[in-house]
């Protein structure tokens, strides 16, 4: 850690003072030999766990053939195969095309570029508490200031934020839709809006779930005004919610979907999949990137798809989510500080507030809980606009016994924090 502080900028945060030496499935061992259960999964990157043998084997095989050409210079078949597979998986009864990139922010940036090229409009609407990345454009879309946007402005123009529905905090679906329509009246006319971007479950924002009603009404609003609907599934995608894309559970087909994180089991790759005519809007040379769609990332992503099928991980996401939710709800019944337990599939979180009063989020308790859990050997992450939500993103491949062991650590850590608080 001393070497890290000397060599690495302080802006690169770190949740836990741990250095990994080895990882296997849902467990990691640090450089001092201590074992941890991983409930963070690299922030939703390891749905298939650390170092899944089939993914590692696929990448090793690819290494023997070639590691890079730049797809725009010399093409390679794994890119095309992965695009075909994603096109087939994405919701919507229409022809689709897929662009492969390197990071989630890159995927979101390109989705906005494509939307503007197709519609010949400039405006974009995002939502409060949304998170879309750390580049300047994606920070403009992100609906949370600290720590992401602090000191980095000004941000790109013609980005507007509507309210995200959150019944717990008093924002109904009607009010959320009305806030979009208010933007049309007060900020930018609807016929200059290129896209509305939304997370079906807000990740960094606190695992707030968008209801099917909200997404259906948002889709109708987009259709009414010729606006493209972009679903940011970077955290929800790749099976975390029980379907490959969370949007499948809403009955809504967006015009474009962004994805990254768990789609390649820990190897860097991202994607934008969308309507073929929309994706074809930019001229040749308008899309791409030197490392975009890396052969190693493509090989890993194709292996992830095989692992999901072979190990039935979509169904596992549902049963694991039910297991997590049941245990956390029982914990909430005994501890008033847990104001809510929510999520979709195995994307589960609990919100901590003083005496369960949502008007008083308890970020201090959340921070202490994550630290105490680490001390006991459990890696946890917080999130939420107020930093008072504990999220669980344990690999889907984790055994029930390991998950239960981790939950016992979480329960003990909470009990210790509450005892000290008294």
C-alpha positions as CSV (number, residue, x, y, z in Angstrom):
1,X,0.0,0.0,0.0
2,X,2.9,2.4,0.7
3,X,4.3,1.7,-2.8
4,X,0.8,2.2,-4.3
5,X,0.3,5.6,-2.6
6,X,3.7,6.8,-3.9
7,X,3.2,5.5,-7.5
8,X,-0.6,5.8,-8.2
9,X,-2.7,9.0,-8.2
10,X,-5.0,9.4,-5.2
11,X,-8.0,9.8,-7.5
12,X,-7.8,6.1,-8.2
13,X,-9.8,5.0,-5.1
14,X,-9.6,1.6,-3.4
15,X,-12.5,0.1,-1.4
16,X,-10.3,-2.3,0.6
17,X,-6.6,-2.3,1.5
18,X,-6.1,-5.7,0.0
19,X,-3.7,-6.9,-2.7
20,X,-4.8,-10.1,-4.4
21,X,-2.3,-12.9,-5.1
22,X,-4.7,-15.6,-6.4
23,X,-8.4,-15.9,-7.2
24,X,-10.6,-19.0,-7.7
25,X,-14.4,-18.9,-8.3
26,X,-15.8,-16.7,-5.5
27,X,-12.7,-16.7,-3.3
28,X,-9.5,-14.7,-3.3
29,X,-6.2,-14.9,-1.4
30,X,-4.1,-11.9,-0.7
31,X,-0.4,-11.5,-0.8
32,X,-0.2,-12.4,2.9
33,X,-2.1,-15.6,2.4
34,X,-5.4,-14.6,3.9
35,X,-8.6,-15.9,2.3
36,X,-11.6,-13.7,1.4
37,X,-15.1,-14.5,0.1
38,X,-15.8,-12.2,-2.8
39,X,-19.2,-10.6,-2.8
40,X,-18.1,-7.8,-5.1
41,X,-17.1,-9.8,-8.2
42,X,-14.9,-7.0,-9.5
43,X,-18.0,-4.8,-9.6
44,X,-20.2,-7.2,-11.5
45,X,-17.4,-8.4,-13.8
46,X,-17.1,-12.0,-12.5
47,X,-20.5,-13.6,-12.9
48,X,-18.6,-16.7,-14.0
49,X,-16.1,-16.4,-11.1
50,X,-12.4,-15.8,-10.9
51,X,-10.3,-17.8,-13.4
52,X,-13.1,-20.1,-14.7
53,X,-11.1,-23.0,-16.3
54,X,-13.0,-23.0,-19.6
55,X,-12.6,-19.2,-20.1
56,X,-8.9,-19.4,-19.2
57,X,-8.4,-22.3,-21.7
58,X,-10.2,-20.4,-24.5
59,X,-7.9,-17.3,-23.9
60,X,-4.8,-19.5,-23.8
61,X,-5.8,-21.1,-27.1
62,X,-6.3,-17.7,-28.7
63,X,-2.9,-16.6,-27.4
64,X,-1.3,-19.2,-29.6
65,X,-2.9,-17.9,-32.7
66,X,-2.8,-14.1,-32.6
67,X,-3.4,-11.4,-29.9
68,X,-4.1,-8.3,-32.0
69,X,-4.5,-7.0,-35.5
70,X,-7.0,-4.1,-35.0
71,X,-10.3,-5.4,-36.4
72,X,-10.5,-2.4,-38.8
73,X,-7.2,-3.4,-40.4
74,X,-7.3,-7.2,-40.5
75,X,-10.6,-8.8,-39.4
76,X,-10.9,-12.0,-37.4
77,X,-13.7,-14.5,-37.1
78,X,-14.3,-14.5,-33.3
79,X,-15.4,-10.8,-33.5
80,X,-18.0,-11.8,-36.1
81,X,-19.2,-14.8,-34.2
82,X,-19.6,-12.9,-31.0
83,X,-21.5,-10.2,-32.8
84,X,-23.8,-12.9,-34.2
85,X,-24.4,-14.4,-30.8
86,X,-25.2,-11.0,-29.2
87,X,-27.5,-10.1,-32.0
88,X,-29.5,-13.3,-31.4
89,X,-29.6,-12.8,-27.7
90,X,-30.8,-9.2,-27.6
91,X,-34.5,-8.6,-27.3
92,X,-36.6,-7.2,-30.2
93,X,-38.1,-8.8,-33.3
94,X,-35.9,-6.8,-35.8
95,X,-32.6,-7.2,-37.4
96,X,-29.6,-6.2,-35.2
97,X,-25.9,-5.4,-35.5
98,X,-23.2,-5.3,-32.8
99,X,-20.2,-3.1,-32.3
100,X,-17.5,-4.4,-30.1
101,X,-15.3,-2.1,-28.0
102,X,-13.2,-2.2,-24.9
103,X,-14.9,-0.5,-21.9
104,X,-18.3,0.3,-20.6
105,X,-17.8,4.1,-20.9
106,X,-16.7,3.5,-24.5
107,X,-19.8,1.6,-25.2
108,X,-22.0,4.4,-23.8
109,X,-20.1,7.1,-25.7
110,X,-20.6,5.2,-29.0
111,X,-24.2,4.5,-28.4
112,X,-24.8,8.3,-28.1
113,X,-22.7,8.9,-31.2
114,X,-24.8,6.4,-33.1
115,X,-28.0,7.9,-31.8
116,X,-27.0,11.4,-32.9
117,X,-25.9,10.1,-36.3
118,X,-29.1,8.3,-36.9
119,X,-31.6,10.9,-35.7
120,X,-29.6,14.0,-36.6
121,X,-30.5,15.4,-33.2
122,X,-28.2,16.4,-30.3
123,X,-30.1,16.2,-27.0
124,X,-29.8,13.3,-24.6
125,X,-31.9,12.6,-21.5
126,X,-30.6,10.5,-18.6
127,X,-31.8,10.0,-15.0
128,X,-31.0,11.1,-11.5
129,X,-28.8,8.6,-9.6
130,X,-27.8,7.0,-12.9
131,X,-24.2,6.0,-13.6
132,X,-22.8,5.7,-17.1
133,X,-19.0,6.0,-16.8
134,X,-16.0,8.2,-16.1
135,X,-15.2,9.9,-19.4
136,X,-16.5,13.5,-19.9
137,X,-19.5,12.6,-21.9
138,X,-20.5,9.7,-19.7
139,X,-19.9,11.8,-16.6
140,X,-22.3,14.3,-18.1
141,X,-24.9,11.5,-18.3
142,X,-24.2,10.3,-14.8
143,X,-26.6,11.6,-12.2
144,X,-24.3,11.6,-9.2
145,X,-21.8,14.4,-8.4
146,X,-19.5,13.1,-5.7
147,X,-17.0,11.7,-6.3
148,X,-17.4,11.2,-10.0
149,X,-18.1,14.7,-11.4
150,X,-16.4,16.8,-8.7
151,X,-13.9,19.2,-10.2
152,X,-14.2,17.8,-13.8
153,X,-16.6,20.2,-15.5
154,X,-17.8,21.7,-17.7
155,X,-19.5,18.7,-19.2
156,X,-20.9,18.3,-22.8
157,X,-24.0,20.3,-23.6
158,X,-27.6,19.3,-24.2
159,X,-27.7,16.5,-21.5
160,X,-30.7,16.6,-19.2
161,X,-31.7,14.6,-16.2
162,X,-35.2,13.3,-15.4
163,X,-36.3,11.7,-12.2
164,X,-35.8,7.9,-11.8
165,X,-38.9,6.3,-10.2
166,X,-38.2,5.2,-6.6
167,X,-41.3,4.5,-4.5
168,X,-39.2,4.2,-1.3
169,X,-38.1,7.8,-1.7
170,X,-41.4,9.1,-3.0
171,X,-40.9,9.2,-6.7
172,X,-43.8,7.5,-8.6
173,X,-43.8,6.2,-12.1
174,X,-46.2,9.0,-13.0
175,X,-43.8,11.6,-11.5
176,X,-40.8,10.1,-13.3
177,X,-42.6,10.2,-16.7
178,X,-43.9,13.7,-16.0
179,X,-40.3,14.8,-15.3
180,X,-39.3,13.7,-18.8
181,X,-42.2,15.6,-20.3
182,X,-41.2,18.6,-18.2
183,X,-37.8,18.6,-19.9
184,X,-39.6,18.9,-23.3
185,X,-41.4,22.0,-22.0
186,X,-38.6,23.7,-20.1
187,X,-35.2,22.6,-21.5
188,X,-35.3,21.2,-25.0
189,X,-38.0,20.4,-27.5
190,X,-38.7,16.7,-28.0
191,X,-37.8,16.8,-31.7
192,X,-34.2,17.7,-30.8
193,X,-33.7,14.8,-28.4
194,X,-31.7,12.0,-30.0
195,X,-31.9,9.4,-27.1
196,X,-33.1,8.6,-23.6
197,X,-30.6,6.4,-21.8
198,X,-31.8,4.3,-18.8
199,X,-30.5,1.5,-16.6
200,X,-33.1,-1.2,-16.0
201,X,-31.6,-1.6,-12.6
202,X,-29.4,1.3,-11.4
203,X,-26.0,0.0,-10.4
204,X,-23.9,2.6,-8.7
205,X,-27.2,4.5,-8.0
206,X,-28.3,1.9,-5.4
207,X,-29.8,-1.1,-7.2
208,X,-33.0,0.8,-7.9
209,X,-35.2,-1.3,-10.1
210,X,-37.1,0.2,-13.0
211,X,-40.6,-1.4,-13.1
212,X,-41.9,-2.9,-16.4
213,X,-44.6,-0.2,-16.3
214,X,-42.0,2.6,-16.3
215,X,-39.9,1.1,-19.0
216,X,-43.0,0.5,-21.2
217,X,-44.2,4.0,-20.7
218,X,-40.7,5.3,-21.5
219,X,-40.7,3.2,-24.7
220,X,-44.1,4.7,-25.7
221,X,-42.8,8.2,-25.0
222,X,-39.7,7.6,-27.2
223,X,-41.9,6.2,-30.0
224,X,-44.2,9.2,-29.8
225,X,-41.4,11.7,-30.4
226,X,-39.0,9.6,-32.6
227,X,-36.4,9.3,-29.8
228,X,-34.1,6.3,-29.5
229,X,-34.2,4.3,-26.3
230,X,-30.8,3.1,-25.0
231,X,-30.7,0.6,-22.2
232,X,-27.4,0.7,-20.2
233,X,-27.0,-3.0,-19.2
234,X,-23.3,-2.8,-18.4
235,X,-23.9,-4.0,-14.8
236,X,-27.2,-5.8,-15.3
237,X,-26.2,-7.7,-18.5
238,X,-24.5,-11.1,-19.0
239,X,-27.1,-12.9,-16.8
240,X,-26.8,-11.1,-13.5
241,X,-30.6,-10.5,-13.2
242,X,-31.7,-14.0,-14.3
243,X,-32.0,-13.3,-18.0
244,X,-29.1,-12.4,-20.3
245,X,-30.4,-8.8,-20.5
246,X,-32.6,-7.4,-17.7
247,X,-34.7,-5.6,-20.3
248,X,-36.1,-9.0,-21.3
249,X,-38.1,-9.1,-18.1
250,X,-39.9,-5.8,-19.0
251,X,-41.2,-6.8,-22.4
252,X,-39.5,-3.7,-23.8
253,X,-37.1,-3.9,-26.7
254,X,-34.7,-0.8,-26.7
255,X,-33.2,0.5,-29.9
256,X,-29.7,0.0,-28.5
257,X,-28.2,-1.8,-25.5
258,X,-24.8,-1.2,-24.0
259,X,-23.0,-4.0,-22.2
260,X,-19.5,-4.8,-20.8
261,X,-18.4,-6.1,-17.3
262,X,-19.3,-9.8,-17.0
263,X,-19.6,-10.5,-20.8
264,X,-16.0,-11.8,-20.9
265,X,-15.4,-13.1,-17.4
266,X,-12.8,-10.5,-16.5
267,X,-11.2,-9.7,-19.9
268,X,-11.8,-6.2,-21.3
269,X,-14.5,-6.0,-23.9
270,X,-17.7,-4.1,-24.3
271,X,-20.5,-3.9,-26.9
272,X,-23.3,-1.9,-28.4
273,X,-26.1,-4.0,-29.9
274,X,-29.0,-2.3,-31.7
275,X,-31.4,-2.1,-34.6
276,X,-29.4,-2.7,-37.8
277,X,-30.5,0.5,-39.5
278,X,-29.6,2.5,-36.4
279,X,-26.2,0.9,-36.0
280,X,-25.5,1.5,-39.7
281,X,-26.0,5.3,-39.4
282,X,-22.3,6.3,-38.9
283,X,-20.2,6.2,-42.1
284,X,-17.2,3.8,-42.4
285,X,-14.5,4.9,-40.1
286,X,-16.9,6.6,-37.7
287,X,-16.8,3.6,-35.3
288,X,-14.0,1.5,-33.9
289,X,-10.9,1.7,-31.8
290,X,-7.4,0.3,-31.8
291,X,-8.1,-2.3,-29.1
292,X,-11.9,-2.5,-29.8
293,X,-13.2,-6.1,-29.8
294,X,-9.8,-7.6,-28.8
295,X,-9.3,-11.2,-30.0
296,X,-8.6,-12.3,-26.4
297,X,-11.8,-10.5,-25.2
298,X,-13.8,-12.2,-28.0
299,X,-12.5,-15.6,-27.1
300,X,-13.3,-15.1,-23.5
301,X,-16.8,-13.8,-24.2
302,X,-17.6,-16.7,-26.4
303,X,-16.4,-19.0,-23.7
304,X,-18.6,-17.2,-21.2
305,X,-21.7,-17.9,-23.3
306,X,-20.8,-21.6,-23.4
307,X,-20.3,-21.7,-19.6
308,X,-23.7,-20.0,-19.1
309,X,-25.4,-22.7,-21.2
310,X,-23.4,-25.6,-19.8
311,X,-23.8,-24.6,-16.1
312,X,-27.4,-23.2,-16.5
313,X,-26.3,-19.9,-14.9
314,X,-29.4,-18.0,-15.9
315,X,-31.5,-20.3,-13.7
316,X,-28.7,-20.2,-11.0
317,X,-29.0,-16.4,-11.0
318,X,-32.7,-16.6,-10.1
319,X,-32.2,-19.2,-7.3
320,X,-29.2,-17.4,-5.9
321,X,-31.1,-14.1,-5.9
322,X,-33.9,-15.7,-4.0
323,X,-31.5,-17.1,-1.5
324,X,-29.8,-13.8,-0.9
325,X,-33.1,-11.9,-0.7
326,X,-34.6,-14.3,1.8
327,X,-31.6,-14.1,4.1
328,X,-31.3,-10.3,3.9
329,X,-35.1,-9.8,4.5
330,X,-34.8,-12.0,7.6
331,X,-31.9,-9.8,8.7
332,X,-33.9,-6.7,8.0
333,X,-36.8,-8.0,10.2
334,X,-34.3,-8.1,13.1
335,X,-32.5,-4.8,12.4
336,X,-34.5,-1.6,11.8
337,X,-31.5,0.0,10.3
338,X,-32.2,-2.0,7.1
339,X,-34.8,0.2,5.4
340,X,-35.1,-1.9,2.2
341,X,-34.0,-5.1,0.5
342,X,-34.3,-5.1,-3.3
343,X,-32.9,-6.2,-6.6
344,X,-33.5,-8.4,-9.6
345,X,-32.1,-11.9,-9.9
346,X,-28.7,-12.1,-8.2
347,X,-28.3,-8.3,-8.2
348,X,-29.3,-7.7,-4.6
349,X,-28.8,-4.9,-2.2
350,X,-29.9,-3.5,1.2
351,X,-30.3,0.1,2.1
352,X,-29.2,1.3,5.5
353,X,-30.9,4.3,7.3
354,X,-31.0,5.6,10.8
355,X,-33.8,3.6,12.5
356,X,-35.0,2.7,9.0
357,X,-36.0,6.3,8.2
358,X,-35.3,6.8,4.5
359,X,-35.0,10.5,5.1
360,X,-31.8,9.8,7.1
361,X,-29.4,7.6,5.1
362,X,-26.7,6.0,7.2
363,X,-23.5,6.2,5.1
364,X,-21.3,5.9,8.2
365,X,-22.8,2.6,9.2
366,X,-22.5,1.4,5.6
367,X,-18.8,2.3,5.5
368,X,-18.2,0.7,8.9
369,X,-20.0,-2.5,7.8
370,X,-18.0,-2.9,4.6
371,X,-14.7,-2.4,6.6
372,X,-15.8,-4.9,9.3
373,X,-16.8,-7.4,6.7
374,X,-13.4,-7.2,5.1
375,X,-11.7,-7.7,8.5
376,X,-13.7,-10.9,8.8
377,X,-12.8,-12.1,5.3
378,X,-15.7,-10.9,3.2
379,X,-15.3,-8.4,0.3
380,X,-18.4,-6.1,0.1
381,X,-19.2,-2.9,-1.9
382,X,-21.4,0.1,-1.1
383,X,-23.2,2.2,-3.6
384,X,-26.2,4.6,-3.8
385,X,-26.5,8.4,-4.2
386,X,-26.0,8.8,-0.4
387,X,-23.5,5.9,0.0
388,X,-25.8,4.0,2.2
389,X,-26.5,0.9,0.1
390,X,-24.7,-2.4,0.4
391,X,-24.7,-4.4,-2.8
392,X,-24.0,-8.1,-3.4
393,X,-22.5,-9.2,-6.7
394,X,-21.2,-12.6,-5.8
395,X,-20.2,-14.8,-8.8
396,X,-23.2,-16.9,-10.0
397,X,-20.8,-20.0,-9.9
398,X,-20.4,-19.7,-6.1
399,X,-21.7,-22.7,-4.1
400,X,-24.6,-22.3,-1.7
401,X,-22.3,-23.2,1.2
402,X,-19.9,-20.4,0.3
403,X,-22.7,-17.9,-0.1
404,X,-24.1,-18.9,3.2
405,X,-20.7,-18.6,4.8
406,X,-20.4,-15.1,3.4
407,X,-23.8,-14.1,4.6
408,X,-22.9,-15.2,8.1
409,X,-19.9,-13.0,8.0
410,X,-22.1,-10.1,6.8
411,X,-24.6,-10.7,9.7
412,X,-21.8,-10.9,12.2
413,X,-20.2,-7.7,10.9
414,X,-23.5,-5.8,11.1
415,X,-24.0,-7.0,14.7
416,X,-20.6,-5.8,15.6
417,X,-21.1,-2.4,14.0
418,X,-24.5,-1.9,15.7
419,X,-23.1,-2.9,19.1
420,X,-20.3,-0.3,18.7
421,X,-22.8,2.3,17.6
422,X,-24.8,1.8,20.9
